[in-house]
């Protein structure tokens, strides 16, 4: 006992052998009692159970273990080993009951401790000569039994080891498999043919073993099925579990620990996800159509069609007037249509354009500008698309994977681990899984075979990603399809004597950055050894191939076919002159789709007070009592005070206070003396005890009762106000004392509890079990659309499914208390979207007890209560992210206004010079023809009329300067427009209230939430209040769910986390959760005040959070919202945006 304080033990654990005789055990009880009296710590006694583990009990970590045994094969030794799993490092004292005649018996006991890794285990025994001895053993480098009778010397030696923070294993050999396991272990031969070992986890373990003065020795394993040496972690774990090796250099994450297998201190926490291949988005066959949206192509077609109709109308009129031109009618129409086609494309027309008047001049000026901007935008957009590689919407979800029907490769034993984790995976995904052996898996993965996706942990992904970091477009990516996070650690024997040393070493490895250094070096060694290659681009540019231009060739072929068809039709018409026959042939081809027994009352209250920690009694005394009754009450109160010495509060009239808000302790009992339901003291009792209705109370009815209906009415009133543990005491007409209560679930039932002891026994038993059985009671609640809390949808079979995070939690809770969650019938004229003001009114009016719609933005009152909070959420504004400027101004962006002014001035000078030339020389060219030519020169398109012979150097230089200016202006315009369209233009984001006011962004808010906002007293600027758009909940949710960027929205954090999932795949998202916030609030269920299930629900929510089920329910709600189409995943159409 003199060493007990040194051990700092917080308990004693006794293992008593059933083989001990009476001679051994006659003084054992007194011995254990002396230890108990001396230490004052709890005692645990075991004899033969081995299925309990102390590490999973309430026992403290530092416990002293005493084992009474008869020999090394005594079953108590096995029980000791298993029960103390995970705590073998502590002090274990083995007391050998028989007297020792041969030291071999003690050696066998020490060897059992050695094999069980009880490094601080010692054997106490008594020799036949009466001498007491204490023996132990050394663990490293080999088993050696030593005499520790001089216990202080042993303590000093161990203390020095503790100060050294490390131990010396004296060259002990740590056997471990060393197989190919990139990036953890790499085995290769250097240029001299010598075997070398590298790898991240190998290097760490090698340094650790060296710090212990030990050595790593390879444990030979047979080759795999292909004759290779790829690691099989299932076999490695079995080696550790069977104690053939102490630990493995192959760090691993995907396994569970047990009584024989443990994990070292984690090297890191890794996610287990899928790496998926990246592939091209769309066929280049469609590249030529991508610059313009279908509406733009439609406008171009309409313009061309309008020009052709206009020319057709013009030529037809001319033909009617001039009969001589009738023979040239069709040829003139075809020539005019071809000219229109050329003008729209901005190319030279087959014939010179005549400009006889100002109207014709303005007409062609309009067409030329239309065609110039059209072709410039088309060329620039097409160039910007080819500058940025176009890739499809990547595989980001399991639904994407299933849609792409991409096989997923996984190692067979890792598939067993995946199934043991209980993930709920779609059946279609299961069909895509391809389990293979480790050799096949590694071979395909290391070669980046894009025919499969692969299960990988992110430490391995970082290694593989290094090989493709130089690629412009990577071959694989680490997707968001994940299956949990796990500890990457060394497989190690349970209770290994080096576990703590390895923990400290890994601490230091993390703190000095060695892990990152080893990761980088490992990749270099893997490349040098030829296990992996750096992926490089095959070439920097890709020339346009047939795939790029196939659409053009198809159009060309179709036009040629149409031309041949026209020729055939002309020949047929000319030869047979039978249009009816031809029409029949064509038609045939195309037709082919609510005076006393004081001793009884004293007994009841004493029984309750003795069972609980009641410290106060709150009296509610009716003012309707007569003098005699008042004297009786005073005597009753004084008698009770003398019996229990409790603090007493007396109320006789209503006051605007709450007992929960004053100095009254939480656990109290209420005694009400009332004349009936209409007595005002009943209201005083109800209002002052708000939030304490659950505690036991006593209502003393002043009149004798002949009809129990009066008591039933009182009980119903108490039930409606949730005084579930309040009893009614009354005297019958015969003078018999009665104590009645009621049962609230599954329906109201008046109960006789005159024998209150049985009631106390039953209720306290139920309280100890922390359970409530409502007997199938129906809990009504509205179930309206309130994503993500509650929502419903129809399945393909027409079955209505209800999902949502708060609904699922409440449904699970109701199942646990044997209750039923039933939808409250709603008004047929009402819409499906929840209105929380109406829901709270239902709770306030006690039509429902609780709502499945969790809500944060309301204040508690004497009728409304909040459950224990699900979350603490911020209430902020989600704001849209918009383009910097309207796209209709993109065409003016390439040049500053000075350049546009210069272009206009140059055009003006050219037109002025040509006008003077026309006036002076009066050449054959009309001055409008010359002006149209000047416009063509500046736009760098062919002139509308052939140029006259320059004739002299002045005219040559004049035209050369104009051509040079036009060429560079148009080239710079196209280039700058292309670069501007390649880079997305986005404005400075909305981050403050001032930004909202400056941009005049309307902010949408639900009407009753605006009332809540005003009640909070936030100092809001008048300019901001003018921007608030007050709507009902239906309109609000319709706009918000559709991501209407015309408004900002008041949103709680939980809803934002749900909504942002719809835009997680966008590079530029439509909305962000701003820092413009209006407080943090508790997201909780709306409940009636003093609900009988409040405390049960509190404990249930505790368990939901501690078990991680809340996150699981969130993901489940998200899955069903997407599946039902109520949440739309916005996907980018590509890395571009076509012209609108």
Residue pairs with C-beta under 8 A, 6 or more apart in sequence:
1 35
1 38
1 39
3 151
3 155
4 38
4 39
4 64
6 155
7 62
7 64
7 91
8 62
9 39
9 41
9 62
9 63
9 64
9 91
10 41
10 60
10 61
10 62
10 63
11 41
11 42
11 43
11 44
11 59
11 60
11 63
11 64
12 35
12 36
12 39
12 41
12 42
12 43
12 44
12 63
12 64
12 65
12 66
13 43
13 44
13 46
13 54
13 59
13 63
13 64
13 65
13 66
13 83
13 84
14 32
14 43
14 44
14 45
14 46
14 66
14 67
14 68
15 46
15 47
15 65
15 66
15 67
15 68
15 69
15 76
15 79
15 80
15 83
16 25
16 28
16 45
16 46
16 47
16 68
16 76
17 47
17 67
17 68
17 69
17 70
17 74
17 75
17 76
17 97
18 47
18 48
18 75
18 76
19 70
19 74
19 75
19 76
20 28
20 68
20 70
20 97
24 68
24 70
24 97
28 68
32 43
32 45
35 43
36 43
42 59
44 54
44 59
44 63
46 79
46 80
46 83
47 76
47 79
48 75
48 76
48 79
49 79
49 83
50 78
50 79
50 82
50 83
51 82
52 83
53 82
53 83
53 85
53 86
53 259
54 63
54 83
54 84
54 85
54 86
54 87
55 85
55 86
55 87
61 87
61 90
62 90
63 87
63 90
64 90
64 91
64 93
65 80
65 84
65 90
65 91
65 92
65 93
66 93
66 95
67 76
67 77
67 80
67 92
67 93
67 94
67 95
68 76
68 95
68 97
69 76
69 77
69 94
69 95
69 96
69 97
69 109
70 96
70 97
70 98
71 105
71 108
71 109
72 105
72 108
72 109
72 111
72 112
77 109
77 112
80 92
81 88
81 116
82 259
84 90
84 92
85 259
85 494
85 495
86 262
86 494
86 495
87 495
88 116
88 117
88 118
88 119
88 121
88 494
88 495
89 117
89 119
89 120
89 495
89 497
89 499
89 500
90 120
91 120
91 121
91 122
92 113
92 118
92 120
92 121
92 122
93 121
93 122
93 124
94 109
94 113
94 121
94 122
94 123
94 124
95 124
95 125
96 105
96 106
96 109
96 123
96 124
96 125
96 126
99 125
99 126
99 127
99 128
100 106
100 125
100 126
100 127
100 128
100 133
101 127
101 128
106 123
106 125
106 133
106 135
106 145
107 145
109 123
110 121
110 123
110 135
110 136
110 137
110 143
110 145
111 137
111 143
111 145
113 121
113 123
113 136
113 137
114 137
114 139
114 143
115 243
116 495
117 139
117 493
117 494
117 495
117 496
117 497
118 495
119 139
119 497
120 136
120 158
121 136
121 137
122 134
122 135
122 136
122 148
123 134
123 135
123 136
124 132
124 133
124 134
125 132
125 133
125 135
126 132
126 133
127 133
132 149
133 147
133 149
134 147
134 148
134 149
134 151
135 145
135 146
135 147
135 148
135 149
136 145
136 146
136 148
136 154
137 143
137 144
137 145
137 146
138 144
138 146
139 497
140 167
140 168
140 169
140 170
140 172
140 214
140 497
141 169
141 170
141 171
141 172
142 172
148 154
161 167
165 504
166 211
166 212
166 501
166 504
167 212
167 497
167 498
167 501
168 212
168 213
169 212
169 213
169 214
169 498
170 213
171 213
171 214
171 215
172 212
172 214
172 215
173 214
173 215
173 216
173 217
174 209
174 214
174 215
174 216
174 217
174 245
174 246
174 247
175 217
175 218
175 219
175 244
175 245
175 246
176 205
176 216
176 217
176 218
176 219
176 245
176 246
176 247
176 248
176 249
176 250
177 218
177 219
177 221
177 231
177 235
177 236
177 239
177 245
177 248
177 249
177 250
178 185
178 187
178 197
178 202
178 218
178 219
178 249
179 185
179 187
179 221
179 229
179 230
179 231
179 232
179 250
180 186
180 187
180 228
180 229
180 230
180 231
180 442
180 531
181 199
181 230
181 231
181 250
182 199
182 442
182 446
182 460
182 463
182 526
182 531
182 532
183 199
183 200
183 459
183 460
183 463
183 519
183 522
183 523
183 526
184 199
184 200
184 201
184 202
184 249
184 250
184 251
185 197
185 198
185 199
185 201
185 202
185 231
185 249
185 250
186 197
186 198
186 199
186 202
186 522
186 525
186 526
186 529
186 531
187 195
187 196
187 197
187 229
188 195
188 196
188 198
188 525
188 528
188 529
188 531
189 195
189 196
190 196
197 206
198 521
198 522
198 525
198 526
199 249
199 518
199 522
200 251
200 459
200 515
200 518
200 519
200 522
201 249
201 250
201 251
201 267
201 490
202 249
203 518
203 521
203 522
204 267
204 505
204 506
204 509
204 514
204 515
204 518
205 216
205 247
205 249
205 490
206 216
206 249
207 505
207 509
207 514
208 501
208 502
208 505
209 215
209 216
211 505
212 498
212 501
216 249
219 239
219 244
219 245
221 232
221 235
223 229
224 230
224 232
224 437
224 438
224 439
225 437
225 439
226 439
226 440
228 439
230 438
230 439
230 442
231 250
231 438
232 413
232 437
232 438
233 250
233 252
233 254
233 255
233 413
233 438
234 413
236 248
236 250
236 252
236 491
237 248
237 252
237 255
237 261
237 491
239 245
239 248
240 246
240 247
240 248
240 260
240 261
240 491
240 492
240 493
241 258
241 260
241 261
242 260
243 260
243 493
246 492
246 493
246 496
246 498
247 264
247 490
247 491
247 492
247 493
247 496
247 498
247 502
248 490
248 491
248 492
249 490
250 491
251 267
251 488
251 489
251 490
252 488
252 489
252 491
253 270
253 272
253 457
253 486
253 487
253 488
253 489
254 272
254 414
254 417
254 457
254 486
255 261
255 417
255 491
256 417
256 420
257 263
257 494
258 494
259 494
260 493
260 494
261 491
261 492
261 493
261 494
262 491
262 492
262 493
262 494
262 495
262 496
262 499
263 487
263 489
263 490
263 491
263 492
264 489
264 490
264 491
264 492
264 499
264 502
264 503
264 506
265 489
265 499
265 502
265 503
265 506
265 507
266 487
266 488
266 489
266 506
267 488
267 489
267 490
267 506
267 515
268 459
268 487
268 488
268 515
269 485
269 486
269 487
269 488
270 457
270 458
270 459
270 485
270 486
270 487
270 488
271 457
271 458
271 482
271 484
271 485
272 455
272 456
272 457
272 482
272 483
272 484
272 485
272 486
273 455
273 456
273 458
273 461
273 478
273 479
273 480
273 481
273 482
273 483
274 401
274 408
274 453
274 454
274 455
274 456
274 479
274 481
274 482
275 445
275 453
275 454
275 456
275 461
275 464
275 476
275 477
275 478
275 479
276 394
276 395
276 401
276 406
276 453
276 476
276 477
276 479
276 481
277 406
277 450
277 452
277 453
277 475
277 476
278 391
278 394
278 473
278 474
278 475
278 476
278 477
279 391
279 392
279 450
280 390
280 391
280 392
281 390
281 391
281 392
281 393
281 1134
281 1135
282 290
282 390
282 392
282 1134
283 547
284 545
284 547
284 548
285 547
285 548
285 550
285 551
286 551
287 382
287 385
287 386
287 390
287 548
288 382
288 548
288 549
288 551
288 552
289 297
289 551
290 381
290 382
290 385
290 390
290 1134
290 1136
290 1138
291 377
291 378
291 381
291 382
291 385
291 1138
291 1139
292 300
292 378
292 381
292 1138
292 1139
293 1138
293 1139
293 1140
295 1140
296 1138
296 1139
296 1140
300 344
300 374
303 344
303 370
304 340
304 341
304 344
307 340
307 343
307 344
307 367
308 336
308 337
308 340
311 333
311 336
311 337
311 339
311 340
312 333
312 336
312 337
314 336
315 329
315 332
315 333
315 336
316 329
318 325
319 325
319 326
319 329
325 332
335 350
335 351
338 349
338 350
339 349
339 350
339 351
339 353
342 348
342 349
342 350
343 349
343 364
343 367
343 368
343 371
344 367
344 370
344 371
344 374
345 371
345 375
346 368
346 371
346 372
346 374
346 375
346 939
346 941
347 941
347 942
348 941
348 942
349 944
352 944
352 945
352 946
353 364
353 932
353 944
353 945
354 360
354 929
355 361
355 364
355 926
355 928
355 929
355 932
355 944
356 926
356 928
357 928
358 928
360 928
361 928
361 931
361 932
364 932
364 944
365 932
365 935
368 932
368 935
368 936
368 939
368 941
369 939
371 941
372 939
372 941
372 970
373 891
376 970
376 973
376 974
376 977
377 891
377 977
377 1139
378 1139
379 974
379 978
380 974
380 975
380 977
380 978
380 981
381 978
381 981
381 1136
381 1138
381 1139
383 974
383 978
383 982
384 978
384 979
384 981
384 982
384 1136
385 1135
385 1136
387 978
387 982
388 982
388 1135
388 1136
389 472
389 473
389 1135
390 1134
390 1135
390 1136
391 473
391 1134
391 1135
392 1134
393 400
393 1065
393 1131
393 1132
394 400
394 477
394 479
394 1065
395 401
395 404
395 406
395 453
395 479
395 481
396 479
396 480
396 481
396 1064
396 1065
397 480
397 481
397 1129
398 425
398 426
398 429
398 481
399 1122
401 408
401 429
401 432
401 453
401 481
402 426
402 428
402 429
402 432
405 432
406 432
406 452
406 453
407 432
407 433
407 434
407 451
407 452
407 453
408 429
408 432
408 433
408 434
408 452
408 453
408 454
408 455
409 434
409 436
409 441
409 444
409 445
409 452
409 453
409 454
409 455
410 418
410 433
410 434
410 435
410 436
410 441
410 454
410 455
411 435
411 436
411 437
411 438
411 441
411 455
412 435
412 436
412 437
414 455
415 433
415 435
418 455
418 483
421 483
421 484
423 483
423 484
434 452
441 454
444 451
444 452
444 454
445 454
445 456
445 464
446 464
446 531
446 532
448 464
448 467
448 468
448 475
448 476
448 535
450 475
450 476
453 479
455 483
456 464
456 478
457 486
457 488
458 478
459 488
461 478
462 519
463 519
463 522
463 523
463 526
464 476
464 532
465 474
465 476
465 478
466 523
467 523
467 532
467 533
467 534
467 535
468 474
468 475
468 476
468 535
470 534
470 535
470 536
470 537
471 535
471 536
471 537
472 537
475 535
480 1064
490 502
492 498
492 499
492 502
509 515
523 532
526 532
527 533
527 534
546 553
569 582
572 582
573 579
573 582
576 582
595 632
595 731
596 632
596 636
596 700
596 729
596 731
596 737
597 731
597 737
598 635
598 636
598 639
600 729
600 737
600 739
601 636
601 698
601 700
601 729
602 639
602 640
602 643
604 698
604 727
604 729
604 739
604 756
605 617
605 640
605 644
605 669
605 698
606 643
606 644
607 756
607 757
607 760
608 614
608 669
608 696
608 760
609 644
609 646
609 669
611 760
611 764
612 667
612 696
613 667
614 646
614 667
614 668
614 669
615 646
615 647
615 665
615 667
615 668
616 646
616 647
616 648
616 649
616 664
616 665
616 668
616 669
617 640
617 646
617 647
617 648
617 649
617 668
617 669
617 670
617 671
618 648
618 649
618 651
618 659
618 664
618 668
618 669
618 670
618 671
618 688
618 689
619 637
619 648
619 649
619 650
619 651
619 670
619 671
619 673
620 651
620 652
620 670
620 671
620 672
620 673
620 674
620 681
620 684
620 685
620 688
621 630
621 633
621 650
621 651
621 652
621 673
621 681
622 652
622 673
622 674
622 675
622 679
622 680
622 681
622 702
623 652
623 653
623 680
623 681
624 675
624 679
625 633
625 673
625 675
625 702
629 702
633 673
637 648
637 650
640 646
641 648
647 665
649 659
649 664
651 681
651 684
651 688
652 681
652 684
653 680
653 684
654 680
654 683
654 684
654 687
655 684
655 688
657 688
658 687
658 688
658 690
658 691
659 668
659 688
659 689
659 692
660 690
660 691
660 692
666 692
667 695
668 692
668 695
669 695
669 696
669 697
669 698
670 685
670 689
670 692
670 695
670 697
670 698
670 726
671 697
671 698
671 700
672 681
672 682
672 685
672 697
672 698
672 699
672 700
672 726
673 681
673 700
673 702
674 681
674 682
674 685
674 699
674 700
674 701
674 702
675 701
675 702
675 703
676 701
676 703
676 710
676 714
677 713
677 714
677 717
682 717
686 693
686 721
687 862
689 697
690 862
690 1089
690 1090
691 865
691 1089
691 1090
692 1090
693 721
693 722
693 723
693 724
693 726
693 1089
693 1090
694 722
694 724
694 725
694 1090
694 1092
694 1094
694 1095
695 725
696 725
696 726
696 727
697 723
697 725
697 726
697 727
698 726
698 727
698 729
699 714
699 718
699 726
699 727
699 728
699 729
700 729
700 730
701 710
701 711
701 714
701 728
701 729
701 730
703 730
704 730
704 731
704 732
704 733
704 735
705 711
705 730
705 731
705 732
705 733
705 738
706 732
706 733
708 740
708 750
711 728
711 730
711 740
711 750
712 750
714 728
715 728
715 740
715 741
715 742
715 748
715 750
716 742
716 748
718 726
718 728
718 742
719 742
719 744
719 748
720 846
721 1090
722 1088
722 1089
722 1090
722 1091
722 1092
723 1090
724 744
724 1092
725 741
725 763
726 741
727 739
727 740
727 741
727 753
727 756
728 739
728 740
728 741
729 737
729 738
729 739
730 738
730 740
731 737
731 738
732 738
737 754
738 752
738 754
739 752
739 753
739 754
739 756
740 750
740 751
740 752
740 753
740 754
741 750
741 751
741 753
741 759
742 748
742 749
742 750
742 751
743 749
743 751
744 1092
745 773
745 774
745 775
745 777
745 819
745 1092
746 774
746 775
746 776
746 777
746 778
747 777
753 759
766 772
770 1096
770 1099
771 817
772 817
772 1093
772 1096
773 817
773 818
774 817
774 818
774 819
774 1093
775 818
776 818
776 819
776 820
777 819
777 820
778 819
778 820
778 822
779 814
779 819
779 820
779 821
779 822
779 848
779 849
779 850
780 822
780 823
780 824
780 847
780 848
780 849
781 810
781 821
781 822
781 823
781 824
781 848
781 850
781 851
781 852
781 853
782 823
782 824
782 826
782 834
782 838
782 839
782 842
782 848
782 851
782 852
782 853
783 790
783 792
783 802
783 807
783 823
783 824
783 852
784 790
784 826
784 832
784 833
784 834
784 835
784 853
785 791
785 792
785 832
785 833
785 834
785 1037
785 1126
786 804
786 833
786 834
786 853
787 804
787 1037
787 1041
787 1055
787 1058
787 1117
787 1121
787 1126
787 1127
788 804
788 805
788 1054
788 1055
788 1058
788 1114
788 1117
788 1118
788 1121
789 804
789 805
789 806
789 807
789 852
789 853
789 854
790 802
790 803
790 804
790 806
790 807
790 834
790 852
790 853
791 802
791 803
791 804
791 1117
791 1120
791 1121
791 1124
791 1126
792 800
792 801
792 802
792 803
793 800
793 801
793 803
793 1120
793 1123
793 1124
793 1125
793 1126
794 800
794 801
795 801
801 1120
801 1124
803 1116
803 1117
803 1120
803 1121
804 852
804 1117
805 854
805 870
805 1054
805 1110
805 1113
805 1114
805 1117
806 852
806 853
806 854
806 870
806 1085
807 852
808 1113
808 1116
808 1117
809 870
809 1100
809 1101
809 1104
809 1109
809 1110
809 1113
810 821
810 850
810 852
810 1085
811 821
811 852
812 1100
812 1104
813 1096
813 1097
813 1100
814 820
814 821
816 1100
817 1093
817 1096
821 852
824 842
824 847
824 848
831 1034
833 1033
833 1034
833 1037
833 1038
834 853
834 1033
835 1008
835 1032
835 1033
836 853
836 855
836 857
836 858
836 1008
836 1033
836 1086
837 1007
837 1008
839 851
839 853
839 855
839 1086
840 851
840 855
840 858
840 864
840 1086
842 848
842 851
843 849
843 850
843 851
843 863
843 864
843 1086
843 1087
843 1088
844 861
844 863
844 864
844 1088
846 863
846 1088
848 1088
849 1087
849 1088
849 1091
849 1093
850 867
850 1085
850 1086
850 1087
850 1088
850 1091
850 1093
851 1085
851 1086
851 1087
852 1085
853 1085
853 1086
854 870
854 1083
854 1084
854 1085
854 1086
855 1083
855 1084
855 1085
855 1086
856 873
856 875
856 1052
856 1081
856 1082
856 1083
856 1084
857 875
857 1009
857 1012
857 1052
857 1081
858 864
858 866
858 1012
858 1086
859 1012
859 1015
860 866
862 1089
863 1088
863 1089
864 1086
864 1087
864 1088
864 1089
865 1086
865 1087
865 1088
865 1089
865 1090
865 1091
865 1094
866 1082
866 1084
866 1085
866 1086
866 1087
867 1084
867 1085
867 1087
867 1094
867 1097
867 1098
867 1101
868 1084
868 1094
868 1097
868 1098
868 1101
868 1102
869 1082
869 1083
869 1084
869 1101
870 1083
870 1084
870 1085
870 1101
870 1110
871 1053
871 1054
871 1082
871 1083
872 1080
872 1081
872 1082
872 1083
873 1052
873 1053
873 1054
873 1080
873 1081
873 1082
873 1083
874 1052
874 1053
874 1077
874 1079
874 1080
875 1050
875 1051
875 1052
875 1053
875 1077
875 1078
875 1079
875 1080
875 1081
876 1050
876 1051
876 1053
876 1056
876 1073
876 1074
876 1075
876 1076
876 1077
876 1078
877 996
877 1003
877 1048
877 1049
877 1050
877 1051
877 1074
877 1076
877 1077
878 1048
878 1049
878 1051
878 1056
878 1059
878 1071
878 1072
878 1073
878 1074
879 989
879 990
879 996
879 1001
879 1048
879 1071
879 1072
879 1074
879 1076
880 990
880 1001
880 1045
880 1046
880 1047
880 1048
880 1070
880 1071
881 986
881 989
881 1045
881 1068
881 1069
881 1070
881 1071
881 1072
882 986
882 987
882 1045
883 985
883 986
883 987
884 985
884 986
884 987
885 985
885 987
887 1139
887 1140
890 977
890 980
890 981
891 977
892 900
893 976
893 977
893 980
894 972
894 973
894 976
894 977
894 980
895 903
895 972
895 973
895 976
903 938
903 969
906 938
906 965
907 934
907 935
907 938
910 934
910 937
910 938
910 962
911 930
911 931
911 934
914 927
914 930
914 931
914 933
914 934
915 927
915 930
915 931
917 923
917 930
918 925
918 926
918 927
918 930
919 927
923 948
925 945
925 948
929 944
929 945
932 943
932 944
932 945
933 943
933 944
933 945
933 947
934 962
936 942
936 943
936 944
937 943
937 959
937 962
937 963
937 965
937 966
938 962
938 965
938 966
938 969
939 966
939 970
940 963
940 966
940 967
940 969
940 970
940 971
947 959
950 956
950 959
984 1068
986 1068
988 995
989 995
989 1072
990 996
990 999
990 1001
990 1048
990 1074
990 1076
991 1074
991 1075
991 1076
992 1075
992 1076
993 1021
993 1024
993 1076
996 1003
996 1024
996 1027
996 1048
996 1076
997 1021
997 1023
997 1024
997 1027
1000 1027
1001 1027
1001 1047
1001 1048
1002 1027
1002 1028
1002 1029
1002 1046
1002 1047
1002 1048
1003 1024
1003 1027
1003 1028
1003 1029
1003 1047
1003 1048
1003 1049
1003 1050
1004 1029
1004 1031
1004 1035
1004 1036
1004 1039
1004 1040
1004 1047
1004 1048
1004 1049
1004 1050
1005 1013
1005 1028
1005 1029
1005 1030
1005 1031
1005 1036
1005 1049
1005 1050
1006 1030
1006 1031
1006 1032
1006 1033
1006 1036
1006 1050
1007 1030
1007 1031
1007 1032
1009 1050
1010 1028
1010 1030
1013 1050
1013 1078
1016 1078
1016 1079
1018 1078
1018 1079
1029 1047
1031 1039
1036 1049
1039 1047
1039 1049
1040 1049
1040 1051
1040 1059
1041 1059
1041 1126
1041 1127
1041 1128
1042 1128
1043 1059
1043 1062
1043 1063
1043 1070
1043 1071
1043 1130
1045 1070
1045 1071
1048 1074
1050 1078
1051 1059
1051 1073
1052 1081
1052 1083
1053 1073
1054 1083
1056 1073
1057 1114
1058 1114
1058 1117
1058 1118
1058 1121
1058 1127
1059 1071
1059 1127
1060 1069
1060 1071
1060 1073
1061 1118
1061 1127
1061 1129
1062 1127
1062 1128
1062 1129
1062 1130
1063 1069
1063 1070
1063 1071
1063 1130
1065 1129
1065 1130
1065 1131
1065 1132
1066 1130
1066 1131
1066 1132
1067 1132
1067 1135
1070 1130
1085 1097
1087 1094
1087 1097
1091 1097
1103 1109
1104 1110
1118 1127
1121 1127
1122 1128
1122 1129
